[in-house]
């Protein structure tokens, strides 16, 4: 499929009194288009996340990356140094599952308000902490397709505390694809096995992709952990997921 010409802009997504900063990318002509929500790593809506958002839009989708740290750190955007990692984790630890779900619902409402948006289902993609968040919000009935990249903690925690996110698996409504590096020090292979087993047990439409020589962050071409072959294969799987569930 030919890449479409796109437009990008910063927008505000209103959720009650909270105005969430978001990066929006959409095809300039045509439509209506399916919508995809892009959820950041712990490093904020930085250039990598913006690039992913643009790539998705060029494939024929309206893509938006809301700032999931808006409540604790408006405008947060950093690189990948050890100090950046430390700060990003501090903000991650201040998030709460209910607030994240509320902010994603507000983002869905915003997308559905756009005249060029299709109104019959949303896709998501998330990386690192965002991979956990998209698994968490896959229980939203509007979400038909979830691409979860190396989401640490799904099997044993949830944002803000409480029962692990994996316990919500039975409530997932659409199709979920999970992407993991088998050399990831943050996600034991046993956790990947547990996620796959629970998805199967609950009869959720899913596929789990495991890359033997990949580690955490393998999709991000701005990190030393980037794995070109794994990233390219995963990207094709994501596009297949969206094409079969949203078009």
C-alpha positions as CSV (number, residue, x, y, z in Angstrom):
1,X,0.0,0.0,0.0
2,X,1.3,3.4,-0.9
3,X,2.1,5.8,1.9
4,X,-0.4,8.6,2.3
5,X,0.5,12.2,2.8
6,X,-0.3,13.2,6.3
7,X,-0.7,16.2,8.6
8,X,0.4,16.5,12.2
9,X,-0.5,18.8,15.1
10,X,-0.6,19.1,18.8
11,X,-4.1,18.9,20.2
12,X,-5.9,18.9,23.6
13,X,-8.0,16.0,24.7
14,X,-10.4,17.1,27.4
15,X,-11.2,14.7,30.3
16,X,-13.3,16.7,32.7
17,X,-11.0,19.4,34.2
18,X,-7.9,17.7,32.7
19,X,-6.7,18.8,29.3
20,X,-4.4,16.1,28.0
21,X,-1.7,17.0,25.5
22,X,-1.7,14.8,22.5
23,X,0.1,14.4,19.2
24,X,-2.2,13.8,16.3
25,X,-1.3,12.5,12.8
26,X,-3.8,11.9,10.1
27,X,-4.0,11.5,6.3
28,X,-4.7,14.8,4.5
29,X,-7.2,13.5,2.0
30,X,-9.8,10.7,1.8
31,X,-11.5,8.9,4.6
32,X,-13.2,8.0,6.8
33,X,-10.3,6.4,8.5
34,X,-10.0,3.9,11.4
35,X,-8.3,5.3,14.5
36,X,-5.3,4.1,16.5
37,X,-4.1,5.3,20.0
38,X,-0.4,5.2,20.5
39,X,0.8,4.8,24.1
40,X,4.2,6.0,25.1
41,X,7.1,4.4,26.8
42,X,8.1,5.8,30.2
43,X,10.0,8.5,28.4
44,X,6.9,10.5,27.4
45,X,5.6,11.4,23.9
46,X,9.1,11.8,22.5
47,X,10.3,11.8,19.0
48,X,10.2,8.0,18.7
49,X,6.5,7.9,19.7
50,X,5.7,10.7,17.4
51,X,7.5,8.8,14.6
52,X,5.4,5.7,15.2
53,X,2.3,7.9,15.2
54,X,3.2,9.3,11.8
55,X,4.1,5.9,10.4
56,X,0.7,4.6,11.4
57,X,-1.1,7.6,9.9
58,X,0.8,7.2,6.6
59,X,-0.7,3.6,6.4
60,X,-4.3,5.1,6.3
61,X,-5.2,5.6,10.0
62,X,-5.9,8.6,12.3
63,X,-3.3,8.1,15.0
64,X,-3.0,9.9,18.3
65,X,-0.5,9.8,21.1
66,X,-1.9,11.2,24.4
67,X,0.4,12.1,27.2
68,X,-0.3,9.5,29.9
69,X,1.8,11.5,32.4
70,X,-0.4,14.6,32.0
71,X,-1.6,14.4,35.6
72,X,1.9,14.3,37.2
73,X,4.3,15.8,34.6
74,X,2.7,17.9,31.8
75,X,5.0,18.2,28.8
76,X,7.4,15.4,29.9
77,X,9.5,14.2,27.0
78,X,13.1,12.8,27.4
79,X,15.6,10.5,25.8
80,X,17.1,7.3,27.0
81,X,19.8,8.1,29.5
82,X,20.0,6.5,33.0
83,X,18.7,9.7,34.5
84,X,15.8,9.9,32.0
85,X,15.0,6.3,32.9
86,X,15.0,7.1,36.6
87,X,12.6,10.1,36.2
88,X,10.3,8.2,33.8
89,X,9.9,5.4,36.3
90,X,9.1,7.8,39.1
91,X,6.3,9.2,37.0
92,X,5.1,5.7,36.0
93,X,4.8,4.8,39.6
94,X,2.4,7.7,40.2
95,X,-0.1,6.5,37.6
96,X,-3.3,4.7,38.5
97,X,-5.2,2.1,36.5
98,X,-8.6,3.9,36.8
99,X,-7.1,7.3,35.7
100,X,-5.3,5.7,32.7
101,X,-8.6,4.0,31.6
102,X,-10.4,7.3,32.0
103,X,-7.9,9.2,29.9
104,X,-7.9,6.6,27.2
105,X,-11.7,6.7,27.1
106,X,-11.5,10.5,26.7
107,X,-9.1,9.9,23.8
108,X,-11.6,7.6,22.2
109,X,-14.3,10.2,22.6
110,X,-12.0,12.8,21.0
111,X,-11.3,10.6,18.0
112,X,-14.9,9.8,17.5
113,X,-15.6,13.5,17.4
114,X,-13.5,13.9,14.3
115,X,-15.6,14.0,11.1
116,X,-13.0,12.0,9.2
117,X,-12.9,9.2,11.8
118,X,-14.6,5.8,11.5
119,X,-16.9,5.2,14.4
120,X,-16.8,1.4,14.7
121,X,-13.8,0.5,16.7
122,X,-10.4,1.6,17.9
123,X,-6.9,0.1,17.7
124,X,-4.1,0.6,20.2
125,X,-0.3,0.2,20.2
126,X,1.9,0.6,23.3
127,X,5.5,0.2,24.2
128,X,7.3,-0.5,27.5
129,X,4.9,0.9,30.1
130,X,2.6,1.7,27.3
131,X,2.5,-2.0,26.4
132,X,1.1,-2.7,29.9
133,X,-1.4,0.2,29.6
134,X,-2.8,-1.1,26.3
135,X,-3.3,-4.5,27.8
136,X,-5.1,-2.9,30.8
137,X,-7.5,-0.9,28.6
138,X,-8.1,-3.7,26.1
139,X,-11.2,-4.4,28.3
140,X,-12.8,-1.2,26.8
141,X,-15.5,-2.5,24.4
142,X,-14.5,0.2,21.8
143,X,-11.0,-1.3,21.4
144,X,-11.0,-4.0,18.7
145,X,-7.2,-4.4,18.2
146,X,-4.4,-4.2,20.8
147,X,-0.7,-4.3,20.0
148,X,1.3,-4.7,23.2
149,X,5.0,-4.4,23.0
150,X,7.2,-5.6,25.9
151,X,4.8,-4.5,28.6
152,X,6.5,-5.3,31.9
153,X,4.5,-6.2,35.0
154,X,1.3,-7.4,33.3
155,X,1.5,-10.7,35.1
156,X,2.2,-9.4,38.6
157,X,1.1,-5.8,39.0
158,X,-1.2,-3.0,37.9
159,X,-0.7,0.8,37.9
160,X,-1.5,2.2,41.4
161,X,-1.7,-1.3,43.0
162,X,-4.4,-4.0,43.2
163,X,-4.9,-7.2,41.4
164,X,-2.4,-7.8,38.5
165,X,-3.6,-6.6,35.1
166,X,-3.5,-10.2,33.8
167,X,-6.6,-10.9,36.0
168,X,-8.6,-8.7,33.7
169,X,-7.9,-10.8,30.7
170,X,-11.3,-12.4,30.6
171,X,-12.8,-8.9,30.0
172,X,-10.8,-8.2,26.8
173,X,-13.2,-7.6,23.9
174,X,-11.1,-7.6,20.8
175,X,-7.9,-9.1,19.4
176,X,-4.6,-8.8,21.2
177,X,-1.1,-9.2,19.8
178,X,1.8,-9.4,22.2
179,X,5.4,-8.8,21.2
180,X,8.3,-9.9,23.5
181,X,12.0,-10.2,23.4
182,X,13.2,-13.4,24.9
183,X,16.4,-11.7,26.2
184,X,14.4,-9.0,28.0
185,X,15.7,-8.7,31.6
186,X,12.5,-6.8,32.7
187,X,10.0,-9.5,31.6
188,X,10.9,-13.1,32.6
189,X,10.0,-15.7,29.9
190,X,7.7,-17.2,32.6
191,X,5.6,-14.0,32.5
192,X,5.3,-14.3,28.8
193,X,4.2,-17.9,29.1
194,X,1.7,-16.9,31.8
195,X,0.2,-14.1,29.6
196,X,-0.1,-16.5,26.6
197,X,-1.7,-19.2,28.8
198,X,-4.3,-16.8,30.3
199,X,-5.2,-15.4,26.9
200,X,-5.8,-19.0,25.7
201,X,-7.6,-20.0,28.8
202,X,-10.0,-17.1,28.5
203,X,-10.5,-17.8,24.7
204,X,-9.3,-14.3,23.7
205,X,-8.4,-13.8,20.1
206,X,-4.7,-13.3,20.2
207,X,-1.2,-14.1,19.0
208,X,2.1,-13.9,20.9
209,X,5.3,-13.1,19.0
210,X,8.6,-14.0,20.7
211,X,11.9,-12.8,19.3
212,X,14.7,-15.0,20.5
213,X,17.6,-12.6,20.2
214,X,15.7,-9.4,21.1
215,X,15.7,-7.5,24.4
216,X,13.6,-4.8,26.0
217,X,12.9,-1.8,23.6
218,X,13.8,-3.8,20.5
219,X,11.3,-1.8,18.4
220,X,12.8,1.6,19.1
221,X,15.5,2.6,16.6
222,X,16.8,5.3,18.9
223,X,17.9,2.9,21.6
224,X,20.9,0.6,21.7
225,X,18.5,-2.3,22.2
226,X,17.0,-1.8,18.7
227,X,16.7,-5.1,16.8
228,X,16.0,-4.4,13.1
229,X,14.8,-7.8,12.0
230,X,12.5,-8.2,15.0
231,X,11.2,-4.6,14.7
232,X,10.4,-5.1,11.0
233,X,8.6,-8.4,11.5
234,X,6.6,-6.9,14.4
235,X,5.6,-3.9,12.3
236,X,4.2,-6.2,9.6
237,X,2.3,-8.1,12.2
238,X,0.8,-4.9,13.6
239,X,-0.3,-3.8,10.2
240,X,-1.9,-7.2,9.6
241,X,-3.7,-6.9,12.9
242,X,-5.2,-3.5,12.0
243,X,-6.1,-4.5,8.5
244,X,-8.0,-7.6,9.6
245,X,-9.8,-6.0,12.6
246,X,-10.4,-2.4,11.7
247,X,-10.9,-2.2,7.9
